[in-house]
Amino acid sequence: MGLLPWRQLRDESLAKLRAAGVEDPEGELRWIVERASGRTPAEQVAALDEPATVREVTFVDQMVERRAGGEPLQYVLGRWAFRTLELMVDRRVLIPRPETEVVAGLTLDALAAWDRRHAEAGAGARPVPIAVDLGTGSGAIALSLAAERWPHVEVWATDASPDALAVARANLAGLGRRAGVVRLVEGDWFAALPEDLAGRIDVVVSNPPYVAEADALPPEVADWEPSSALLAGPDGLDDVRRIVADAPAWLAPDGVLVVEIGETQGDAALALAEAAGFEQATIEPDLAGRPRALVAHRRAGAA
């Protein structure tokens, strides 16, 4: 029996994905074949009449079966792009999303503003800014800060889940020497950090759980992604409340807090920032124009 041609393998795989109700079977199959064979979409078209190896057929079949069974494509592939990085992802962590890329970008903006303030102050040799990513999950935000600002940043990344930290640690290894500016620590929000960081952190960022317990989630999310990283009490704000209330004690003067929120939580988040004593707070949109992040500034002279 000869090897299966890619054209036949593609047609059979597409039929399985369509039968399972996958929304974009052609697009997802291109991702799967690229993962299995290393071929780009253009190379896949050119190779349609070539035989697939036994390993490639097995790999494609396994991934198609998993996707047809409802597992998210990102977990099936075992990796996903986030800004400049390609991250390992599995069921231990949330899937990195474009909304969180915006949050990472806002954090980088805050660090750039720190640079400008120090340059205007005429400081010579100066320390690098300290950034903390609370609830790092796969490490997406923390590692993006390290990758895009190396070596001019010190990054701390926390998570209460040892499983999530194992994923973040694997992704950190992929940064090479840039990994040297990142420290991973296990614990609950700020409690994970050493006490001597209190009052010294320049930027705190977090993508905490912010889904209300009664909210309906798509099956791909509810059945596969870790609920501990999604659900946060009756109104979805349990963790946001804790982070916003505790942040001023950890932030340096002029420090900035960036927190991802749900699109209906903007007014509540602003009220929390005001109650915590932040001098200025805004709600920033994601790429679709939906309210997505609280950005709050600590008073320069705050004790």
LOMAR-211837 format. One line per 8 residues: for each residue z, x, y of C-alpha. Coordinates in nm, 2 decimals. Layout:
Z/X/Y | ...
END
This chain:
0.00/0.00/0.00 | -0.10/0.14/0.34 | 0.11/0.17/0.64 | 0.13/-0.13/0.87 | -0.09/-0.12/1.18 | 0.08/-0.15/1.51 | -0.13/-0.46/1.59 | 0.00/-0.65/1.29
0.36/-0.54/1.35 | 0.33/-0.65/1.71 | 0.19/-0.99/1.61 | 0.45/-1.06/1.35 | 0.73/-0.94/1.58 | 0.60/-1.16/1.87 | 0.60/-1.46/1.64 | 0.97/-1.40/1.54
1.07/-1.37/1.91 | 0.88/-1.68/2.01 | 1.03/-1.88/1.73 | 1.37/-1.77/1.84 | 1.30/-1.90/2.20 | 1.31/-1.56/2.37 | 1.20/-1.62/2.73 | 0.97/-1.32/2.76
0.88/-1.21/2.41 | 0.59/-0.99/2.52 | 0.79/-0.80/2.77 | 1.09/-0.76/2.54 | 0.88/-0.64/2.25 | 0.74/-0.37/2.48 | 1.09/-0.25/2.54 | 1.17/-0.26/2.17
0.85/-0.07/2.07 | 0.92/0.19/2.33 | 1.27/0.24/2.20 | 1.14/0.27/1.84 | 0.84/0.49/1.90 | 0.88/0.65/2.24 | 0.54/0.51/2.35 | 0.50/0.38/2.70
0.34/0.03/2.74 | 0.00/0.18/2.81 | 0.03/0.41/2.50 | 0.13/0.11/2.29 | -0.20/-0.07/2.38 | -0.40/0.24/2.29 | -0.22/0.27/1.96 | -0.26/-0.09/1.84
-0.50/0.01/1.55 | -0.30/0.31/1.45 | -0.05/0.29/1.16 | 0.32/0.27/1.23 | 0.55/0.50/1.03 | 0.80/0.35/0.79 | 1.08/0.45/1.03 | 0.91/0.28/1.32
0.85/-0.04/1.12 | 1.21/-0.04/1.01 | 1.35/0.02/1.36 | 1.13/-0.25/1.52 | 1.22/-0.50/1.25 | 1.59/-0.44/1.29 | 1.58/-0.47/1.66 | 1.36/-0.79/1.65
1.60/-0.95/1.40 | 1.90/-0.87/1.63 | 1.72/-1.01/1.94 | 1.60/-1.32/1.75 | 1.96/-1.37/1.65 | 2.06/-1.40/2.02 | 2.20/-1.05/2.08 | 2.11/-0.94/2.44
1.82/-0.70/2.47 | 2.03/-0.44/2.63 | 2.27/-0.42/2.34 | 1.97/-0.42/2.10 | 1.82/-0.12/2.27 | 2.16/0.05/2.30 | 2.09/0.17/2.65 | 1.99/0.03/3.00
1.89/0.17/3.33 | 2.13/0.16/3.63 | 2.01/0.31/3.96 | 1.91/0.67/3.87 | 2.09/0.67/3.53 | 2.02/0.55/3.18 | 2.34/0.43/3.03 | 2.45/0.37/2.67
2.57/0.01/2.64 | 2.71/-0.19/2.35 | 2.94/-0.49/2.30 | 3.24/-0.29/2.42 | 3.12/-0.31/2.79 | 2.94/-0.55/3.02 | 2.57/-0.50/3.06 | 2.49/-0.32/3.39
2.32/-0.57/3.63 | 2.12/-0.54/3.95 | 2.40/-0.71/4.15 | 2.63/-0.42/4.06 | 2.36/-0.17/4.16 | 2.39/-0.32/4.51 | 2.77/-0.28/4.49 | 2.72/0.09/4.40
2.49/0.12/4.70 | 2.75/-0.02/4.94 | 3.00/0.23/4.80 | 2.75/0.51/4.87 | 2.71/0.38/5.22 | 3.08/0.39/5.27 | 3.09/0.75/5.15 | 2.80/0.84/5.39
3.00/0.69/5.67 | 3.29/0.91/5.57 | 3.06/1.21/5.60 | 2.95/1.11/5.95 | 3.31/1.06/6.07 | 3.41/1.41/5.95 | 3.10/1.57/6.10 | 3.17/1.41/6.43
3.53/1.53/6.42 | 3.39/1.88/6.40 | 3.58/1.98/6.09 | 3.47/2.30/5.93 | 3.55/2.35/5.57 | 3.68/2.01/5.46 | 3.77/1.84/5.13 | 3.53/1.60/4.97
3.60/1.22/4.98 | 3.79/1.06/4.70 | 3.63/0.75/4.54 | 3.80/0.53/4.27 | 3.61/0.29/4.04 | 3.86/0.03/3.90 | 3.75/-0.12/3.57 | 3.47/0.12/3.52
3.34/-0.03/3.19 | 3.03/0.17/3.10 | 3.09/0.40/3.39 | 2.79/0.27/3.58 | 2.93/0.28/3.93 | 3.15/0.59/3.90 | 2.87/0.79/3.73 | 2.62/0.68/3.99
2.85/0.81/4.27 | 2.88/1.14/4.09 | 2.51/1.17/4.01 | 2.40/1.08/4.36 | 2.66/1.27/4.56 | 2.73/1.57/4.34 | 2.91/1.79/4.42 | 3.03/1.63/4.74
3.27/1.37/4.59 | 3.58/1.34/4.37 | 3.56/1.03/4.15 | 3.83/0.86/3.95 | 3.73/0.59/3.70 | 3.99/0.36/3.54 | 3.98/0.10/3.27 | 4.25/-0.08/3.07
4.02/-0.09/2.76 | 4.01/0.23/2.55 | 3.69/0.10/2.39 | 3.53/0.08/2.73 | 3.65/0.42/2.82 | 3.49/0.56/2.51 | 3.15/0.43/2.62 | 3.21/0.57/2.97
3.30/0.90/2.82 | 2.98/0.91/2.62 | 2.78/0.83/2.94 | 2.98/1.09/3.13 | 2.87/1.36/2.88 | 2.51/1.28/2.98 | 2.57/1.39/3.34 | 2.59/1.76/3.24
2.76/1.97/3.51 | 2.78/1.67/3.74 | 3.04/1.53/3.51 | 3.29/1.78/3.65 | 3.36/1.57/3.96 | 3.47/1.26/3.75 | 3.80/1.19/3.59 | 3.85/0.90/3.34
4.19/0.74/3.31 | 4.32/0.45/3.11 | 4.54/0.18/3.26 | 4.56/-0.14/3.45 | 4.38/-0.12/3.79 | 4.57/0.10/4.03 | 4.85/0.16/3.78 | 4.62/0.40/3.60
4.61/0.64/3.89 | 4.85/0.93/3.96 | 5.10/0.84/4.23 | 4.99/1.13/4.45 | 4.66/0.95/4.52 | 4.84/0.68/4.71 | 4.72/0.68/5.07 | 4.45/0.94/5.01
4.16/0.74/4.85 | 3.86/0.71/5.08 | 3.67/0.44/4.89 | 3.79/0.20/4.62 | 3.52/0.01/4.44 | 3.55/-0.25/4.16 | 3.34/-0.49/3.96 | 3.64/-0.69/3.82
3.63/-1.01/3.61 | 3.55/-1.30/3.85 | 3.44/-1.59/3.63 | 3.67/-1.90/3.63 | 3.79/-1.98/3.28 | 3.63/-2.33/3.29 | 3.29/-2.20/3.41 | 3.00/-2.24/3.17
2.83/-1.91/3.08 | 2.49/-1.86/2.91 | 2.53/-1.80/2.53 | 2.40/-1.45/2.56 | 2.69/-1.37/2.79 | 2.96/-1.59/2.64 | 2.89/-1.49/2.28 | 2.83/-1.12/2.32
2.98/-0.96/2.63 | 3.36/-0.89/2.64 | 3.55/-1.19/2.78 | 3.82/-0.96/2.92 | 3.57/-0.82/3.16 | 3.44/-1.16/3.26 | 3.72/-1.42/3.29 | 3.99/-1.41/3.56
4.21/-1.73/3.56 | 4.15/-2.08/3.68 | 3.95/-1.99/3.99 | 3.81/-1.65/3.88 | 4.01/-1.46/4.14 | 4.32/-1.34/3.95 | 4.20/-0.98/3.94 | 4.04/-0.98/4.28
4.37/-1.09/4.43 | 4.56/-0.80/4.27 | 4.30/-0.54/4.37 | 4.28/-0.66/4.74 | 4.65/-0.69/4.78 | 4.73/-0.35/4.63 | 4.44/-0.16/4.79 | 4.59/-0.09/5.13
4.87/0.12/4.98 | 4.62/0.34/4.81 | 4.35/0.38/5.07 | 4.35/0.65/5.33 | 4.33/0.56/5.70 | 3.97/0.43/5.76 | 3.95/0.38/5.38 | 3.71/0.11/5.25
3.74/-0.14/4.97 | 3.42/-0.27/4.79 | 3.47/-0.55/4.54 | 3.20/-0.75/4.35 | 3.26/-1.12/4.37 | 3.10/-1.44/4.25 | 2.86/-1.61/4.49 | 3.10/-1.90/4.58
3.40/-1.67/4.64 | 3.31/-1.52/4.97 | 3.55/-1.73/5.19 | 3.84/-1.68/4.95 | 3.78/-1.31/4.94 | 3.77/-1.28/5.32 | 4.10/-1.47/5.33 | 4.26/-1.23/5.08
4.14/-0.93/5.28 | 4.29/-1.08/5.60 | 4.62/-1.15/5.42 | 4.63/-0.79/5.30 | 4.60/-0.66/5.65 | 4.24/-0.52/5.64 | 4.11/-0.47/5.99 | 3.75/-0.57/5.92
3.60/-0.75/5.63 | 3.25/-0.88/5.55 | 3.07/-1.04/5.26 | 2.75/-0.86/5.17 | 2.45/-1.01/4.98 | 2.28/-0.90/4.66 | 1.91/-0.85/4.63 | 1.86/-1.23/4.59
2.05/-1.30/4.92 | 2.35/-1.44/4.74 | 2.71/-1.35/4.86 | 2.80/-1.06/4.62 | 3.05/-0.81/4.76 | 3.36/-0.79/4.98 | 3.36/-0.49/5.20 | 3.70/-0.44/5.37
3.81/-0.16/5.61 | 4.17/-0.04/5.63 | 4.30/0.02/5.98 | 4.28/0.38/6.09 | 4.64/0.39/6.20 | 4.78/0.18/5.92 | 5.09/0.31/5.76
END
